[in-house]
Amino acid sequence: MAQAKAVAARVEKTMSIKPVEFEAGITRLDPAAVASASTAGGVVTFSVTHPAVDSAGPVTITFEKLEPAVLGGLMRLPRARVTLHLNDLDAETRRRFVGVFDQTFQRGGG
């Protein structure tokens, strides 16, 4: 059986996503997180409580809008730096939460 990959205490992702789409995903993780979000210096911080973290406390997730990616001068894709701060979680809970986060933001395949 394959060993599960370890997850760091801080996971940073560059995502192609608009702020409104990200908020919709955060709402699927924790319906109260968007209403309690704070903004400072262009970075939006969400405190997310989810069953995947049990009683370990909320996960802090930051969203920072980046310059769009321009493809061939014709197409622009939104980009954001998303950071999951998992410091208070043990290794198994980190892995479980990152899996739920990734599944929540997964888009159709093809």
N, C-alpha and C positions, 0 to 999 in steps of 0.2 A: 504494500500500500504506500502511496506517495506521501511524503512529509508535507504538511501545510506550511506555506511560506510565512515567515515572521513578518509582522507589521510594525513599523517604527512608531514612536510616540507622536511624531509629526509627519503627516502625509500631505504633500503638495501636488496638486494636479493642475494642468492647463486644460481647460475645457472649452469647447466651442458651444457656447450657450448664452442666451440673452438673460438679463436680470430677471425678467418676468417668468421665464421658463425655469430658472433656478429657484425662484421663490415657490413656484408650483411644486417642484420636487421636494423642497424643504417642508412644505405643508403636508405632503404625503408622509414624510418621516415623523413630523410633529406638528399638528395643526396650530399650536399656540406659538411656535417659534418665530414666525414672520411678524406677528403683532408685537413681539417683545424685542425685535432686532434693534441694534444701534448702529449708527454710522459715524465714522470719524476719518477724516482725510481720504475720503473716497472708498474706504473699506467698510463693508457691511458685515457685522458680526451677529451670528445666530447662536443661541443656546438651545441645543436639541436634546430632548429626552425621548428615548425610544426603548421598547422592550429588549432590544438586542444588547443594551448596556446594563440590563438588570437594575440594580440599585446603586451602581457605581457613580451615579450623578450624570449631569448633562455633558454632552460633547460640544465643544466650541468649534464652530465652522466659520471661516471668514471667506468673503467673496470680494474680489477686486477686479473691476472691469479693466481689460487691457485693450490696446489698439487692435483693430480687426486684422485678420490675416487676409491678404489680397492675393488672389490666384489669377494669374494671367492678366491682371489689370481689369478684369471683367466681373469677377465674383469677390465679394467680401464676406468673410465669416466672422461672427462675433467670437471674442475670446475673453476668458476670465481666469484669474489665478484663484484657485479654491484650496484652502488649507484646512485640514482636519487636525485639531489639537486633541490628542488622545492620551495625554500625560497621566491621567488618573485611572486609566484602565489597564487591567492585566493583559497579557499577550493574547489569550484566547478571546477575550471580549473585544479587543482591538480588531482581531481578524474577523470576528463575527459582524461587528458594526461596519467595517469597510466593505464587506460583502453585501450587506443590506444597502449601504450608500450606493455602491456601484450598480446594483440591480435596480434601485430606484431611478437612477439617471440613465440607465441603458436605453438606447433607442433601437428602433427596428433594424434587423440585420439584413444582409443581402450582398 
